Amino acid sequence: MSDYLKSVLLWCVIAYTPTLIAADTPENSPLTGFSGYPGAPAFTVAPRAEPLPNYPCSMCHQYKPPDPKPRKLAVPHPELDHGKGRLWCMECHDLEDRDQLGTLRGEKVGYDQTYLVCGQCHFPQQKDWFFGAHGKRVGNWQGEREIYNCSQCHDPHAPVILPRAPQLPPPVRAGLERQEGVQHNLPAIWERHTTAKATESTDEQQ
């Protein structure tokens, strides 16, 4: 591991430490220092390990000795595009037990609790996730709170969500005609807001 990467990981642990001390510890947490935030509403996490096509990883890795050396991986491993080249698999995966993830402190974390690993560096997003401002909820907005794990929206190996083209507008229903004179292609809301503010400012100056 490079000195630069060590300094980045050390910074993450140092920045994370005040939260560790103040945190409540929910049940079934594998971590000794952190797994929650005071005041965060209770939740369960949608299972993540079972839907993974190559899980358990030990199906193949039980026949191969651990090799922590960074290198180009072959199929079925995806190309790692996370951390701008500063990270390697063993920053998140446990070297000896491939069916487990691992923290920077060497604690094992299951694939159903990936948010504990992601939050070591992405702690602002993790805190928002605990309180419901980040991420997605399963089912309804009322009742028991079940939420998706980080890795169900973000590919851990390439976590940036690429922009997508918007859906086409719905067609006119059968038997109806499109109304003439209706502006369907208005400027973006921020453009209209800016124009309105500029008009108000001009009127005030006059």
Backbone as CSV, one residue per row, in Angstrom:
resi,resn,N_x,N_y,N_z,CA_x,CA_y,CA_z,C_x,C_y,C_z
1,MET,0.851,-1.195,0.000,0.000,0.000,0.000,0.883,1.241,0.000
2,SER,0.580,2.196,-0.862,1.409,3.396,-0.982,1.259,4.292,0.240
3,ASP,2.273,5.159,0.444,2.213,6.103,1.565,1.042,7.059,1.412
4,TYR,0.745,7.434,0.169,-0.379,8.340,-0.067,-1.690,7.692,0.363
5,LEU,-1.891,6.424,-0.031,-3.114,5.732,0.324,-3.210,5.557,1.832
6,LYS,-2.088,5.262,2.480,-2.095,5.126,3.940,-2.522,6.424,4.602
7,SER,-2.040,7.556,4.063,-2.402,8.843,4.658,-3.882,9.138,4.457
8,VAL,-4.430,8.765,3.265,-5.852,8.978,3.004,-6.697,8.136,3.953
9,LEU,-6.340,6.871,4.108,-7.101,5.987,4.984,-6.985,6.420,6.436
10,LEU,-5.791,6.882,6.836,-5.619,7.369,8.201,-6.487,8.591,8.441
11,TRP,-6.553,9.483,7.442,-7.411,10.673,7.566,-8.861,10.264,7.742
12,CYS,-9.310,9.233,6.990,-10.687,8.768,7.109,-10.967,8.263,8.521
13,VAL,-10.025,7.496,9.071,-10.224,6.949,10.414,-10.248,8.060,11.446
14,ILE,-9.344,9.053,11.305,-9.298,10.156,12.261,-10.574,10.985,12.193
15,ALA,-11.021,11.276,10.968,-12.236,12.073,10.808,-13.467,11.315,11.288
16,TYR,-13.400,9.994,11.232,-14.529,9.146,11.597,-14.632,8.939,13.106
17,THR,-13.518,9.112,13.818,-13.441,8.763,15.235,-14.430,9.518,16.109
18,PRO,-14.633,10.855,15.960,-15.617,11.515,16.815,-17.010,10.912,16.695
19,THR,-17.359,10.462,15.490,-18.654,9.833,15.297,-18.709,8.484,15.997
20,LEU,-17.589,7.773,16.011,-17.567,6.477,16.656,-17.888,6.603,18.134
21,ILE,-17.344,7.620,18.773,-17.527,7.792,20.202,-18.968,8.147,20.524
22,ALA,-19.599,8.955,19.664,-20.939,9.456,19.944,-22.050,8.531,19.492
23,ALA,-21.705,7.484,18.783,-22.739,6.688,18.109,-23.424,5.710,19.042
24,ASP,-24.699,5.479,18.753,-25.398,4.360,19.354,-25.035,3.108,18.568
25,THR,-25.075,1.960,19.205,-24.715,0.726,18.532,-25.945,-0.149,18.377
26,PRO,-26.510,-0.250,17.164,-27.669,-1.120,16.970,-27.301,-2.589,17.176
27,GLU,-28.351,-3.409,17.250,-28.113,-4.832,17.392,-27.480,-5.395,16.124
28,ASN,-26.899,-6.551,16.240,-26.246,-7.347,15.185,-25.110,-6.614,14.480
29,SER,-24.500,-5.618,15.111,-23.376,-4.930,14.483,-22.085,-5.713,14.707
30,PRO,-21.296,-5.909,13.647,-20.016,-6.595,13.831,-18.913,-5.657,14.311
31,LEU,-19.178,-4.351,14.343,-18.148,-3.396,14.713,-18.176,-3.129,16.206
32,THR,-17.006,-2.899,16.770,-16.906,-2.628,18.198,-17.086,-1.153,18.513
33,GLY,-16.864,-0.263,17.530,-16.901,1.153,17.821,-18.038,1.927,17.199
34,PHE,-18.609,1.441,16.091,-19.611,2.251,15.395,-20.557,1.397,14.568
35,SER,-21.806,1.808,14.535,-22.747,1.298,13.539,-24.010,2.131,13.498
36,GLY,-24.010,3.313,14.104,-25.213,4.116,14.068,-24.989,5.533,14.542
37,TYR,-26.042,6.338,14.483,-25.998,7.738,14.904,-27.119,7.981,15.911
38,PRO,-26.839,8.743,16.972,-27.893,9.017,17.957,-29.093,9.698,17.315
39,GLY,-30.274,9.210,17.619,-31.492,9.820,17.108,-31.954,9.297,15.768
40,ALA,-31.154,8.483,15.100,-31.567,7.945,13.804,-32.704,6.951,13.995
41,PRO,-33.742,7.010,13.160,-34.861,6.071,13.309,-34.417,4.637,13.030
42,ALA,-35.064,3.704,13.693,-34.717,2.291,13.541,-34.994,1.823,12.110
43,PHE,-34.214,0.846,11.645,-34.407,0.329,10.295,-33.843,-1.081,10.196
44,THR,-34.243,-1.749,9.144,-33.595,-2.981,8.719,-33.107,-2.753,7.300
45,VAL,-32.141,-3.562,6.889,-31.531,-3.390,5.567,-31.931,-4.551,4.672
46,ALA,-32.327,-4.238,3.449,-32.695,-5.275,2.482,-31.496,-6.182,2.223
47,PRO,-31.695,-7.492,2.197,-30.579,-8.424,1.976,-29.848,-8.114,0.675
48,ARG,-28.536,-8.239,0.713,-27.726,-7.927,-0.449,-26.940,-9.128,-0.954
49,ALA,-26.485,-10.005,-0.053,-25.588,-11.089,-0.449,-26.281,-12.111,-1.346
50,GLU,-27.506,-12.479,-0.998,-28.180,-13.553,-1.714,-28.366,-13.282,-3.203
51,PRO,-28.730,-12.036,-3.633,-28.916,-11.816,-5.076,-27.611,-11.763,-5.880
52,LEU,-26.449,-11.676,-5.228,-25.198,-11.540,-5.972,-24.892,-12.828,-6.733
53,PRO,-24.597,-12.741,-8.033,-24.432,-13.955,-8.844,-23.217,-14.781,-8.466
54,ASN,-22.148,-14.153,-7.973,-20.915,-14.883,-7.676,-20.692,-15.106,-6.184
55,TYR,-21.747,-14.905,-5.398,-21.630,-15.120,-3.958,-22.154,-16.520,-3.614
56,PRO,-21.493,-17.242,-2.715,-20.324,-16.850,-1.930,-19.028,-16.914,-2.730
57,CYS,-18.144,-15.980,-2.442,-16.880,-15.888,-3.170,-15.991,-17.108,-2.929
58,SER,-16.218,-17.790,-1.815,-15.400,-18.950,-1.479,-15.619,-20.114,-2.446
59,MET,-16.661,-20.040,-3.284,-16.854,-21.094,-4.281,-15.606,-21.257,-5.135
60,CYS,-14.935,-20.139,-5.428,-13.711,-20.201,-6.221,-12.476,-19.971,-5.354
61,HIS,-12.573,-19.033,-4.412,-11.388,-18.636,-3.654,-10.926,-19.682,-2.653
62,GLN,-11.768,-20.674,-2.365,-11.302,-21.730,-1.467,-10.196,-22.562,-2.122
63,TYR,-10.095,-22.488,-3.445,-9.076,-23.247,-4.169,-7.860,-22.393,-4.524
64,LYS,-7.891,-21.114,-4.168,-6.793,-20.228,-4.537,-6.226,-19.571,-3.290
65,PRO,-4.907,-19.566,-3.145,-4.322,-18.882,-1.982,-4.514,-17.373,-2.110
66,PRO,-4.659,-16.661,-0.979,-4.838,-15.200,-1.035,-3.651,-14.512,-1.691
67,ASP,-3.933,-13.553,-2.543,-2.885,-12.790,-3.218,-3.234,-11.303,-3.115
68,PRO,-2.636,-10.589,-2.158,-2.986,-9.175,-1.964,-2.328,-8.225,-2.959
69,LYS,-1.529,-8.726,-3.867,-0.787,-7.860,-4.790,-1.735,-7.204,-5.799
70,PRO,-1.708,-5.873,-5.931,-2.542,-5.207,-6.953,-2.148,-5.647,-8.357
71,ARG,-3.129,-5.955,-9.165,-2.877,-6.443,-10.521,-4.165,-6.320,-11.326
72,LYS,-4.056,-6.547,-12.613,-5.245,-6.530,-13.469,-5.996,-7.834,-13.266
73,LEU,-7.281,-7.718,-12.970,-8.081,-8.899,-12.670,-8.761,-9.438,-13.927
74,ALA,-9.029,-10.722,-13.895,-9.709,-11.372,-15.009,-11.174,-11.599,-14.651
75,VAL,-11.961,-11.929,-15.641,-13.373,-12.259,-15.445,-13.464,-13.424,-14.448
76,PRO,-14.399,-13.408,-13.479,-15.589,-12.561,-13.411,-15.412,-11.286,-12.608
77,HIS,-14.197,-10.950,-12.213,-14.002,-9.743,-11.427,-14.158,-8.507,-12.309
78,PRO,-14.920,-7.511,-11.834,-15.079,-6.282,-12.619,-13.852,-5.399,-12.500
79,GLU,-13.695,-4.507,-13.457,-12.612,-3.533,-13.392,-12.904,-2.545,-12.264
80,LEU,-11.887,-2.224,-11.481,-12.066,-1.348,-10.327,-11.896,0.104,-10.746
81,ASP,-12.983,0.865,-10.652,-12.959,2.296,-10.961,-13.500,3.044,-9.745
82,HIS,-12.756,2.976,-8.679,-13.184,3.538,-7.394,-11.959,4.127,-6.705
83,GLY,-12.027,5.399,-6.343,-10.896,6.024,-5.662,-9.810,6.530,-6.584
84,LYS,-10.119,6.641,-7.865,-9.174,7.182,-8.844,-7.829,6.454,-8.818
85,GLY,-7.899,5.130,-8.724,-6.695,4.318,-8.786,-5.947,4.185,-7.476
86,ARG,-6.469,4.761,-6.402,-5.751,4.710,-5.123,-6.185,3.541,-4.243
87,LEU,-7.234,2.819,-4.660,-7.754,1.723,-3.850,-7.503,0.385,-4.529
88,TRP,-7.488,-0.651,-3.704,-7.357,-2.014,-4.198,-8.379,-2.868,-3.459
89,CYS,-8.619,-4.061,-3.935,-9.678,-4.919,-3.412,-9.617,-5.081,-1.894
90,MET,-8.400,-5.211,-1.350,-8.271,-5.533,0.061,-8.586,-4.358,0.985
91,GLU,-8.846,-3.168,0.417,-9.315,-2.066,1.254,-10.745,-2.330,1.738
92,CYS,-11.493,-3.163,1.018,-12.880,-3.444,1.392,-13.148,-4.923,1.657
93,HIS,-12.411,-5.818,1.016,-12.622,-7.254,1.173,-11.648,-7.827,2.191
94,ASP,-12.126,-8.790,2.970,-11.252,-9.484,3.912,-10.348,-10.442,3.138
95,LEU,-9.057,-10.406,3.425,-8.092,-11.183,2.649,-8.252,-12.682,2.872
96,GLU,-8.495,-13.090,4.099,-8.540,-14.510,4.412,-9.929,-15.108,4.208
97,ASP,-10.961,-14.384,4.552,-12.333,-14.872,4.438,-13.036,-14.105,3.327
98,ARG,-13.070,-14.659,2.138,-13.587,-13.937,0.987,-15.099,-13.773,1.007
99,ASP,-15.783,-14.449,1.907,-17.221,-14.270,2.022,-17.568,-13.122,2.959
100,GLN,-16.563,-12.380,3.373,-16.757,-11.252,4.270,-16.042,-10.021,3.716
101,LEU,-16.563,-8.854,4.041,-15.856,-7.612,3.796,-15.017,-7.311,5.028
102,GLY,-14.159,-6.288,4.948,-13.308,-5.953,6.076,-13.186,-4.452,6.247
103,THR,-13.107,-4.006,7.499,-12.941,-2.583,7.783,-11.467,-2.233,7.859
104,LEU,-11.191,-0.939,7.986,-9.814,-0.482,8.111,-9.193,-0.948,9.421
105,ARG,-10.019,-1.321,10.376,-9.541,-1.838,11.664,-9.420,-3.350,11.675
106,GLY,-9.692,-3.976,10.537,-9.561,-5.421,10.459,-10.767,-6.186,10.953
107,GLU,-11.917,-5.538,11.121,-13.123,-6.218,11.564,-13.906,-6.729,10.364
108,LYS,-14.487,-7.901,10.497,-15.235,-8.500,9.402,-16.653,-7.937,9.353
109,VAL,-17.135,-7.724,8.138,-18.475,-7.188,7.908,-19.121,-8.007,6.801
110,GLY,-20.372,-8.414,7.003,-21.074,-9.185,5.993,-21.509,-8.329,4.819
111,TYR,-21.804,-8.979,3.716,-22.225,-8.261,2.509,-23.577,-7.572,2.689
112,ASP,-24.359,-8.028,3.664,-25.630,-7.362,3.937,-25.451,-6.083,4.746
113,GLN,-24.216,-5.788,5.159,-23.942,-4.590,5.947,-22.835,-3.756,5.306
114,THR,-22.879,-3.672,3.984,-21.839,-2.928,3.275,-21.796,-1.461,3.666
115,TYR,-22.911,-0.926,4.171,-22.936,0.487,4.560,-21.926,0.792,5.669
116,LEU,-21.554,-0.207,6.447,-20.558,-0.002,7.493,-19.158,0.169,6.900
117,VAL,-18.907,-0.478,5.779,-17.615,-0.341,5.103,-17.578,0.965,4.312
118,CYS,-18.634,1.250,3.574,-18.678,2.466,2.758,-18.549,3.720,3.621
119,GLY,-19.166,3.679,4.804,-19.193,4.850,5.668,-17.865,5.226,6.269
120,GLN,-16.863,4.368,6.156,-15.550,4.720,6.707,-14.945,5.924,5.995
121,CYS,-15.202,6.042,4.714,-14.717,7.197,3.946,-15.861,8.135,3.563
122,HIS,-17.036,7.567,3.326,-18.182,8.369,2.889,-19.119,8.616,4.067
123,PHE,-18.568,9.111,5.165,-19.382,9.248,6.378,-20.447,10.333,6.290
124,PRO,-20.275,11.457,5.548,-21.413,12.395,5.440,-22.617,11.750,4.758
125,GLN,-22.358,10.992,3.680,-23.455,10.312,2.994,-24.049,9.212,3.873
126,GLN,-23.185,8.562,4.652,-23.687,7.504,5.528,-24.631,8.058,6.592
127,LYS,-24.272,9.210,7.150,-25.138,9.806,8.166,-26.488,10.182,7.556
128,ASP,-26.479,10.775,6.360,-27.729,11.092,5.671,-28.534,9.825,5.401
129,TRP,-27.832,8.739,5.082,-28.483,7.459,4.797,-29.186,6.934,6.047
130,PHE,-28.541,7.040,7.192,-29.140,6.576,8.445,-30.436,7.332,8.743
131,PHE,-30.456,8.636,8.450,-31.613,9.451,8.780,-32.649,9.503,7.655
132,GLY,-32.323,8.954,6.479,-33.298,8.873,5.402,-33.185,9.932,4.329
133,ALA,-32.173,10.820,4.423,-32.020,11.856,3.397,-31.258,11.351,2.182
134,HIS,-30.609,10.204,2.291,-29.845,9.613,1.188,-30.272,8.155,1.072
135,GLY,-30.369,7.673,-0.134,-30.737,6.286,-0.321,-32.221,6.108,-0.615
136,LYS,-32.647,4.860,-0.627,-34.027,4.538,-0.988,-34.630,3.573,0.026
137,ARG,-35.915,3.747,0.213,-36.660,2.909,1.145,-37.431,1.844,0.378
138,VAL,-37.511,0.664,0.933,-38.253,-0.426,0.315,-39.725,-0.292,0.688
139,GLY,-40.608,-0.408,-0.297,-42.037,-0.381,-0.019,-42.543,1.005,0.305
140,ASN,-43.421,1.096,1.304,-44.102,2.336,1.618,-43.262,3.252,2.501
141,TRP,-43.725,4.501,2.620,-43.042,5.484,3.460,-43.489,5.402,4.908
142,GLN,-44.487,4.584,5.174,-44.979,4.429,6.531,-44.754,2.997,6.999
143,GLY,-44.869,2.810,8.295,-44.669,1.475,8.841,-43.195,1.207,9.118
144,GLU,-42.850,-0.054,9.237,-41.465,-0.421,9.533,-40.555,0.026,8.391
145,ARG,-39.403,0.532,8.774,-38.470,1.136,7.817,-37.443,0.110,7.342
146,GLU,-37.551,-0.273,6.076,-36.559,-1.148,5.439,-35.923,-0.369,4.308
147,ILE,-34.594,-0.328,4.277,-33.891,0.498,3.296,-32.875,-0.333,2.520
148,TYR,-32.559,0.164,1.329,-31.578,-0.510,0.488,-30.166,-0.162,0.939
149,ASN,-29.271,-1.122,0.771,-27.864,-0.916,1.067,-27.231,0.014,0.033
150,CYS,-26.091,0.588,0.387,-25.369,1.475,-0.545,-25.103,0.777,-1.875
151,SER,-24.693,-0.493,-1.795,-24.265,-1.217,-2.983,-25.420,-1.657,-3.873
152,GLN,-26.663,-1.398,-3.462,-27.782,-1.718,-4.334,-28.082,-0.586,-5.317
153,CYS,-27.546,0.591,-5.053,-27.654,1.710,-5.999,-26.298,2.049,-6.619
154,HIS,-25.244,1.923,-5.828,-23.894,2.231,-6.292,-23.111,0.930,-6.467
155,ASP,-22.595,0.698,-7.660,-21.701,-0.432,-7.869,-20.424,-0.153,-7.074
156,PRO,-20.064,-0.970,-6.101,-18.880,-0.672,-5.283,-17.592,-0.557,-6.089
157,HIS,-17.555,-1.200,-7.246,-16.342,-1.165,-8.059,-16.315,0.025,-9.018
158,ALA,-17.458,0.638,-9.241,-17.580,1.846,-10.073,-18.790,2.611,-9.552
159,PRO,-18.654,3.303,-8.416,-19.834,3.825,-7.703,-20.493,5.053,-8.303
160,VAL,-19.845,5.733,-9.240,-20.450,6.934,-9.807,-21.674,6.548,-10.637
161,ILE,-22.806,7.181,-10.341,-24.025,6.927,-11.105,-24.021,7.828,-12.335
162,LEU,-23.993,7.231,-13.494,-23.905,7.990,-14.739,-25.239,8.663,-15.046
163,PRO,-25.206,9.836,-15.691,-26.470,10.514,-16.053,-27.252,9.693,-17.062
164,ARG,-28.568,9.796,-16.963,-29.447,9.064,-17.875,-30.378,10.033,-18.582
165,ALA,-30.719,9.718,-19.797,-31.641,10.563,-20.554,-33.033,10.443,-19.945
166,PRO,-33.779,11.552,-19.875,-35.132,11.477,-19.318,-36.062,10.692,-20.223
167,GLN,-37.114,10.171,-19.627,-38.119,9.444,-20.406,-38.863,10.410,-21.326
168,LEU,-39.334,9.897,-22.451,-40.123,10.709,-23.368,-41.461,11.070,-22.722
169,PRO,-42.045,12.221,-23.091,-43.351,12.580,-22.527,-44.414,11.601,-22.998
170,PRO,-45.481,11.452,-22.216,-46.534,10.499,-22.623,-47.242,10.980,-23.878
171,PRO,-47.706,10.068,-24.709,-48.432,10.471,-25.921,-49.838,10.964,-25.564
172,VAL,-50.458,11.637,-26.512,-51.848,12.075,-26.336,-52.748,10.847,-26.365
173,ARG,-53.679,10.792,-25.416,-54.555,9.626,-25.346,-55.412,9.500,-26.603
174,ALA,-55.760,8.296,-26.922,-56.613,8.040,-28.088,-57.940,8.776,-27.946
175,GLY,-58.371,9.442,-29.012,-59.632,10.171,-28.995,-59.481,11.631,-28.608
176,LEU,-58.286,12.034,-28.203,-58.040,13.428,-27.842,-57.092,14.054,-28.845
177,GLU,-57.157,15.377,-28.960,-56.253,16.112,-29.839,-55.355,16.997,-28.988
178,ARG,-54.132,17.149,-29.433,-53.202,18.015,-28.708,-53.674,19.460,-28.803
179,GLN,-53.712,20.137,-27.674,-54.175,21.508,-27.646,-53.136,22.430,-28.260
180,GLU,-53.613,23.355,-29.094,-52.728,24.315,-29.722,-52.523,25.503,-28.779
181,GLY,-51.366,26.108,-28.882,-51.085,27.294,-28.089,-50.560,27.001,-26.692
182,VAL,-50.486,25.733,-26.330,-49.961,25.370,-25.010,-48.453,25.201,-25.129
183,GLN,-47.726,25.881,-24.257,-46.267,25.821,-24.304,-45.782,24.538,-23.616
184,HIS,-45.352,23.594,-24.430,-44.844,22.340,-23.882,-43.327,22.370,-23.695
185,ASN,-42.677,23.310,-24.332,-41.213,23.362,-24.259,-40.765,24.631,-23.551
186,LEU,-41.193,24.802,-22.320,-40.772,25.960,-21.535,-39.302,25.848,-21.165
187,PRO,-38.654,27.005,-20.936,-37.268,26.932,-20.449,-37.207,26.218,-19.107
188,ALA,-36.016,25.792,-18.727,-35.835,25.122,-17.446,-36.258,26.054,-16.315
189,ILE,-36.675,25.471,-15.201,-37.204,26.259,-14.096,-36.202,27.292,-13.603
190,TRP,-34.899,26.913,-13.558,-33.907,27.868,-13.075,-33.716,29.024,-14.061
191,GLU,-33.908,28.750,-15.354,-33.809,29.818,-16.337,-34.991,30.781,-16.201
192,ARG,-36.186,30.236,-15.988,-37.354,31.093,-15.793,-37.220,31.916,-14.519
193,HIS,-36.704,31.307,-13.469,-36.525,32.001,-12.196,-35.527,33.150,-12.349
194,THR,-34.432,32.900,-13.061,-33.415,33.933,-13.275,-33.973,35.099,-14.079
195,THR,-34.751,34.779,-15.114,-35.356,35.820,-15.942,-36.331,36.666,-15.131
196,ALA,-37.138,36.023,-14.298,-38.109,36.744,-13.480,-37.411,37.683,-12.502
197,LYS,-36.324,37.207,-11.884,-35.568,38.039,-10.945,-34.960,39.242,-11.652
198,ALA,-34.442,39.024,-12.859,-33.835,40.122,-13.613,-34.889,41.162,-13.976
199,THR,-36.102,40.712,-14.338,-37.191,41.629,-14.674,-37.614,42.448,-13.465
200,GLU,-37.709,41.809,-12.304,-38.081,42.511,-11.072,-37.031,43.573,-10.726
201,SER,-35.768,43.216,-10.888,-34.688,44.152,-10.574,-34.724,45.370,-11.491
202,THR,-35.033,45.146,-12.790,-35.122,46.250,-13.739,-36.285,47.175,-13.398
203,ASP,-37.434,46.571,-13.026,-38.614,47.358,-12.659,-38.344,48.221,-11.426
204,GLU,-37.603,47.648,-10.458,-37.306,48.415,-9.241,-36.402,49.590,-9.549
205,GLN,-35.437,49.418,-10.458,-34.519,50.505,-10.800,-35.231,51.630,-11.527
206,GLN,-36.303,51.313,-12.292,-37.029,52.335,-13.013,-37.942,53.102,-12.054
